[in-house]
C-alpha cells in the first residue's frame, strides 16, 4: 500500500507480514502463542534528506465474522533519521490477545479469521499530513 507525504507529490510503499512464534511468515497461527507483525516502509527522496520527528505505527486486527476488532501490540514510535530511506519494525502481539476459532466472544463463537492493517503517521512533534497504511493477509487463529 502507499504512504502519502502531505504537501510533497511523492508517494512510497508500506508493507506488513505476520510471523508466527518461530519467526516464519504464517497465515495459520495458534491463538495462545505470541506472534509478530513485521511492518516496513520507504521514505523517498528528497523527503528523507529533511525528515525529523518520529513515525507512529499501530497495528489493528478486524475479525471476519464474529470476533474482536482492536489494536494489537503496542503503539511504536520510530525515530525518523535524516537520509534514511528504509524502515522496518516488529510489533509483538502476546499470545491470547485475539480469540481463536470457536472461542466465545460477546456470547458467540468467533470465526478465528482476522484481517490485519498497519497504520503509519509521521509526528513532528504532533501529527501532520504524512500518513499511510499497509494491509496484511487474512490470518486464521486456531484453538488447538
ABEGO torsion letter per residue (X at the ends): XBBBAEABABBBBBBBBBBBAAGBBBABBBAABBBBBBBBBBBBOAAAAABBEBBBBBBBBBBBEBEBBBBBEBBBBBBBBBGBABBBBBBBBBBGABBBBGBBBGGBBBAGBBBBBBBBBBBOABBBABBBBBBBBBBBBBBX
